[in-house]
Amino acid sequence: MNESIFLLDKRVVFDSTKMTLSHGNEIIRISEAETH
């Protein structure tokens, strides 16, 4: 697995490069405002 991609709770994939959470067909993008 890529260093910027993490598997959370064996179901949710977090991509720190794209700042997205994905589960199946659902993708959530974390905005810059939410990271501060």
Secondary structure, DSSP 8 states (H G I E B T S, - for coil): --TTEEEETTTEEEETTTTEEEETTEEEE--GGGG-
